[in-house]
């Protein structure tokens, strides 16, 4: 029994030893394998360059007419013969054929607008070309950046005086090979203007047929190359329901022939610089505006052989930016019919020649002009020999300019300035920033109201220069309540009677004050004149 039990215990112990030995052997084998694997030497993968390194950046520098593209040179086992392909395209994706493709052997290239279009956005890409021992590199691009060439600028700057509603004056530096100008509006028809050698030598051309209030781009071409670009907007045209545009009509009688046919309220536009004949009296019976249309050069000239007249009830007669030329006429306007006119307006008008009588006159009983407005005008040589006033109402004490407003204007070589014979209903006279010289002779008056003086008479910032005949010249008649503010009179402004009381005295004569008063140049010779910049017609400041 004891022997059997011993045998059983030995068997159990042997089994335990075998199991422990098995586990240890297994661990040992695994450790050997792991150590063996970890001690194996890995093979080294050597880089054998089959292509050059791609350039890493692109630098783009532009002038008005050229672009220079540079990049760091590629790294290559070869030391000579390296070449690059440079492509320039308006397509940022380069899916369409490029505008230019170049192969160069230096990391730099310059391209001018002889090859590329001006004002076009371009993109650049490049690669290092393949060689006998290596493949081409990848492309590198400057996208999303782009560049534009402005191009040469031979156009001279535009001024506002070069642009009107239907035309523009373009100036450029005369250069051989100029061929054309192309004007492209924001919307509308493109205008192409061929440039002759004579026009190119002059370096200027006027383009008509443009649309008012429209944006244009003008491009100057030298063959296929652009050498100038200007952007501008045409002026807005005169608006209204009845615009009668006589610009382009070369008939000198077109104004007089047109006036009887137009409806009341019409605006008649005249061609700048053109002479329009008025051989016989024209009687206005309707509201009308006559003005020089937008254009270049001097204002339109109305050559008056008789005079303008009026009849009936009229709201307004407007004359703008015109030259009235005396062609045998004594008047610009001589009203010989009964009228009731709300306003007569002269704006930016001048006279030319000698009007022997008046600038504007009422001579019919009961004529009434409620408002006479003269603004920015130069009026000379009126009424001196015939003893007529520039502004004259003399019909049986009942013709009247109720309110007279004159501003920013010049009057010289005139007889009376204003005469209203026997008028009792005049309300106001306002004269502001005006220059007078060589005025009043043969016992004439500067202002002559034969009866009741207007309740409001203001002279503000005016200059009174020489009187024509200081031994007979008279000032203001009759009872005067005239108020002078900021006014001056020269030492040769001398009145025989009724001197002007109120203007400050200037110690010198009109020749000391003005540059050339005999020839109508009233800019200031005397730079120390205290009224410079405040007194007189502002155009002479």
TORBA-229372 format. One record per residue (C-alpha): x, y, z; residue in one letter. Coordinates in pm, whole numbers, plus 50000, padded with zeros to 5 digits. Each point is the difference from the previous one (the first is absolute). Example, Ala and Ser with C-alpha at 12.3 -4.5 7.8 and 13.67 -1.06 7.14 Angstrom:
BEGIN
512304955050780a/501375034449934s/
! end
This chain:
BEGIN
500005000050000x/502835023450090x/501874990349686x/496965007649783x/499475033650159x/503665009349944x/499734990849633x/496965021849953x/501665030150163x/503104995649781x/497894999149689x/498275032250094x/503305017550070x/501484988049673x/497055013749810x/500445034050166x/503705000949908x/499184991149638x/497385027149976x/502395026350142x/502744988349767x/497635002849701x/499055035950089x/503635010750051x/501054984549672x/497245017849814x/500925033750153x/503614994449915x/499244991849638x/497805031249962x/502725021650153x/502574985949762x/497775007449701x/499245035550117x/503655007150071x/500954985349666x/497545021449816x/500965031250185x/503664993949932x/499504996049624x/501605029649803x/497465018949783x/501045007149639x/500665037749927x/497885015649719x/502285023449811x/498325030349806x/501104999149645x/498785033449843x/497874992349698x/498695036449978x/501115034750098x/498465017450300x/497055022549902x/500655037850038x/498525010950330x/498785035449919x/499275025449725x/500685037350022x/498145023449761x/501015036549958x/498205023449758x/500465034249846x/497425017449782x/501204981249694x/501914969050117x/500014971150245x/503084982550143x/499574964850137x/502724984350220x/500334968350207x/502694981150196x/501964976549774x/499124963050025x/502364975350173x/501404975149752x/502844975549974x/500885015949670x/501855032850009x/499435013249647x/497275001549741x/497125004150245x/496845013849832x/496595011350119x/496575003549840x/498095031650091x/496345003649906x/497865031550029x/496244996649967x/496825019850058x/498544966950121x/500934993750362x/499484962549954x/502204997949689x/497484976749837x/500005021249686x/503095007249788x/502135026850170x/500455034649853x/503754994550010x/502274969650057x/503765004850026x/502984976950054x/502885017650175x/503344988950146x/500115025350286x/497615003550298x/498745033349869x/497995013549707x/498665034649900x/496975004749773x/498645033149866x/496615011749880x/501224995149645x/499124963750070x/497335002050270x/496795020050002x/499765029850230x/497395000950279x/499544962149988x/500434978450310x/502674973549944x/501234970250202x/503434983349994x/501114964350038x/503384983349940x/501844966950020x/503544987149971x/500364981249676x/501034963549974x/503594990549916x/501624967949880x/500314987650357x/496985015150178x/496335006949938x/498285033949991x/499005015350331x/496485007350112x/498405033149898x/499975028850245x/497545029049950x/499445034650146x/496214994050002x/497915015650155x/502235030549951x/499985016949660x/501625029649832x/498985026449745x/501995023049775x/498595035249989x/501735008449675x/501595032049875x/497985031650068x/500255025149716x/496615015750075x/500165033350180x/497645004850296x/496445010749925x/498535031850143x/496315007450051x/500205025549720x/500874971949759x/496824980550069x/496465009049898x/496824980349957x/500654987449648x/503725004449944x/503484998650151x/503355015749911x/502804974550037x/503645011050012x/503104978249984x/503765002249955x/500604998249622x/501764967149934x/500764982349671x/497654971749913x/496835011550179x/497164984549801x/496675003150178x/497975007750310x/497284976350116x/497335012950238x/497984973750183x/496925010250202x/498724981050299x/497084990749779x/499485009049638x/501935001549676x/503795000349985x/501425029749805x/503214995649799x/501825031449887x/502864996249747x/502915023550067x/501715015649699x/503645010150001x/498965036750011x/497724994150300x/502714980150173x/502465028549945x/497515023750164x/499534975750289x/496305008150037x/496654989449862x/496385008050081x/497624970550000x/496295007249952x/497014977050013x/500334990250366x/497064993550231x/499335024150284x/500644989850361x/501794968149894x/503274983950114x/502584994749726x/503424983949975x/502215015149729x/502954978949880x/502785013649779x/501574974849762x/503404998149836x/499244972349755x/498734971550217x/501685013550312x/498155022050249x/501965031050099x/497435019450198x/496834995350202x/497585025750143x/496724995650184x/497455028150004x/496295007450032x/498235022849754x/498065029550137x/496274998050051x/498125016449717x/497435027450043x/496774983250101x/496425009349925x/497054991049787x/500765024849721x/503715000449925x/500725015649662x/503614991049922x/501395021149717x/503574988450055x/501324986349676x/497635021449792x/502295023049803x/497255022949868x/500545034750155x/496235006449976x/499084968250186x/499265018250328x/497675026449853x/498344974049776x/499454976450295x/498665023750267x/496515005449847x/499404962549977x/500884988550351x/497554995250289x/500075020750316x/502554987650251x/502514988749737x/503765000550057x/501985008749688x/503614988149998x/502485018049775x/503354988349868x/502995015050185x/501905025249789x/497415001649724x/498505033149885x/496195000749983x/498455028649805x/497065020250128x/499385021949694x/496505011550102x/498125005950323x/498754968450166x/497065003750243x/499914974750284x/496514988950096x/500924968250187x/502264988550282x/503364990949852x/503624994150095x/502795006449750x/503444988150101x/503284987549867x/499914962450021x/502834980450152x/503015001149773x/503475014149953x/501215034849925x/498255033450036x/496275003850061x/497585002549710x/499695034849848x/496665016049918x/500625027249745x/497175025150047x/499125022749712x/496645010750146x/499104988850354x/497984975450205x/496495010550106x/497184984350203x/496225000750024x/497364987350239x/500304980950325x/503184979750031x/501374981750301x/503695001649911x/502535008549731x/503414985250068x/503295007249822x/503004979650112x/503644999149902x/499625021449688x/501815028049820x/497725027649870x/501695016749704x/498885034449884x/499514997949626x/498325033749952x/497574995350286x/499565025350278x/498574974150242x/500224964250108x/496345001350109x/497645028849930x/496464992150118x/497535020249794x/496844980050080x/497994997150319x/501524972450210x/499754984750342x/503144979250046x/500774983150329x/503754998449939x/502645008049742x/503304983350083x/503415006449846x/502654975650129x/503634997649885x/499395023649710x/502285025749839x/499615027049740x/502145005649695x/500125032149800x/498145032250071x/496314999250092x/499075036149944x/496924999650224x/499154975650284x/500774964750103x/496344994850095x/497195025749977x/496295002550072x/498345027049792x/496304991450001x/497585013550260x/499064974250265x/502944977449918x/500964980150311x/503004977650057x/499774987950356x/503584987250023x/502985009949788x/503024978950096x/503495005749857x/502604975450127x/503644993749902x/499815023149701x/502415024449834x/498195028949831x/501905027549823x/499505027349741x/496315007050061x/498145032849946x/502915024150033x/499425021149690x/496194998050008x/499685006250377x/498124967850071x/500204979750319x/501114963750008x/496674992250173x/497295024049887x/496275003450068x/498585032549867x/496394996149888x/497545025450140x/500934992750360x/498444965549989x/502694977049858x/501914983850283x/502684975150095x/498624992250344x/503044981950142x/503465003449849x/502684976150123x/503515002949859x/502934979750130x/503544988449910x/500045021849688x/502085026749829x/498785031649825x/502295023949817x/499715027349741x/496325006050072x/497755030650032x/497404995950278x/499934967450188x/496265000850082x/497305024449896x/496334996350095x/498055030449892x/497195009550234x/499744965150145x/498314999250339x/499544962850059x/503564987149988x/500714978550300x/503694991150018x/503425004749846x/502834977150112x/503475002649847x/502554975750142x/503664993549914x/500055020849684x/502745020649835x/499245033249825x/502465020549796x/499925026949731x/496395008150074x/497735030749996x/500545029949773x/498055028649843x/498075007150322x/498914964050034x/499164982950329x/501324968250148x/496514991950131x/497085021849893x/496564995350154x/498045030949898x/497254995450257x/499814979850321x/503204982150081x/499724962250067x/499634991650368x/502884975049975x/503285009749829x/503084980450098x/503515001849858x/502164972750148x/503714993349933x/500065021049682x/502865019949845x/499435033249824x/502825010349769x/500495029949775x/497135021249876x/500075009349634x/499435037250053x/500545011150359x/498825035249913x/496484988249912x/499584965450154x/497264996450260x/499524974050269x/496614988550125x/496645017349942x/497555007650156x/499524996850378x/502554973750084x/499954975150281x/502704978649839x/502034978550240x/503654992149919x/501754970850168x/503574989349921x/500195023149695x/502965020149865x/500445029249760x/503235010749832x/501345035550004x/498895005249638x/496424990450084x/498815036250003x/496385012049981x/499075035749922x/496864996150208x/498574974650241x/503234982150091x/499804964550129x/499965001850376x/501084968450174x/502704982249797x/503524999750145x/502505021449815x/502884984149812x/502935024349984x/501084991049649x/498295002649663x/498374972149805x/503324996149816x/501754993950332x/497404974550106x/499244981049679x/502394982849759x/498665014249671x/496635017150048x/499945015649651x/499944965249848x/497684983850249x/502534982750225x/498995007650357x/502234975450179x/501795017550284x/503335016549930x/500225011650359x/500674968850204x/499585019850324x/496425010649923x/497994993350314x/496944989649801x/501844972849812x/498094967650042x/496815017050120x/499085029449775x/499155002549634x/499224973349742x/501554967450134x/501324990349658x/502745026450044x/501194988850345x/
! end
